[in-house]
């Protein structure tokens, strides 16, 4: 497998929300091999930067050189540089390196603390900015670099042009708040074209690590040979997802979550794969259709931390009975396909998050005797359902499962004996679909 390489030259964040730690998460999530050169070691968390340990310019130069000689990067990101000797070292080492450079001007931390010494600022402007293919300041950083206040769209463009005159080929100014409900990022590209991307404003005003994620994402896309404008758009989409799935890790700022999409895609793949395997077992099991109720069956599997029906996958069109066999009504397994089994699982995971799969089967007196002898069982009476629950669409199953679990929180199977217009039913629960099917086949064998 051949991966593109991106090099992050930045500070280390002990809280891992920003700096090289955030960059590596982003590179990995976007399919780029990440290398690092540490410019400073910070002791920080979501509340503060408590100390900064300087790395010698000689060490920084050796880190960069060792990477370039063996695994030449396709793009480089520069984050925290901290002092003037470090800036001069970067210029000396990188001026011979013909690769796109993304400069993220780390002047201070979101939680507080100066991350660029005042005496290094002029050198940053006059020596490091000209080295960059792209610079990505936020509005406050752009104001300081350009030397003007930004209070309107025209101010953003004026500031971008001033920064471009310092030598940056492309300029992105992030986080411009011109409208109450939107945040706008503005790109001034090398040809002088202005491109804007606006997104809905999130509730949290300040987020730790979002700037690092954004500049690292653009670096990753540039390493993969995307043009600047495309990299800008793709990085914007990616960072919006990381912000919408931000983590409350510490007592201070929320931390952006650059691996959110990777975790979600991986979890969804596993859920769908496990369900398909279980359905194959159901369809190849002799006489499995005997256990299918009149209203038909379904089997569901929930994502970890499922909170809604769209977090639970099931068979589209249910599992039906054909003679003595059971068959899926379609070959499609999708999220949100079952309200019945999905509601039951949403109720169960509030009690035990490890129980993520369920299947409904028919109920009769013979099945009651089998399951009572072989499994942990609980039940509920639909005739006792409170009126306020009856009036809420889709809440009956959720109420019933919670009621039954209050009596036996470790129940493998929960059943009810029906009511007016409601068929009696069993729901088999387990940690995964294969376990659900194996429990159901145990019932089938005795039945």
Buried (B, 14 or more C-beta within 10 A) or exposed (E): EEBBBBBBBBBBBBBBBBBBBBBBBBBBBBEBBBBBBBBBBBBBBBBBBEEBEBBEBEBBBEBBEEBBEEEEBBBBBBBBBBBBBBBBBBBEBBEEBEBBBBBBBBBBBBBEBEBBBEEBBEBBBEBBBEBBBBBBBBBEBBBBBBEEEBEEBEBBBBBBBBBBEBBBBBBBBBBBBBEEEEBBBBBBBEEEEBBEBBBEBBEBEEBBBBBBBBBBBBBBBBBBEBEBBEBBBBBBEBBBBBBEBBBEBBEBBBBBBBBBBBBBEEBBEBBBEBBBEBBEBBBEBEEBBBBBBEEBBBBBBBBBEBEEBEBBBBBBBBBBBEEEBBBBEEEEBBBBBBBBBBBBBBBBBEBBEEBBBBBBBBBEEEBBEBBEEBBBBBBBEBEEBEEEEEEEEEBBBBBBBBBBBEEEEEBBBBBBBBBEEBBBBBBBBBEBBBBBBBBBBBBBEEB
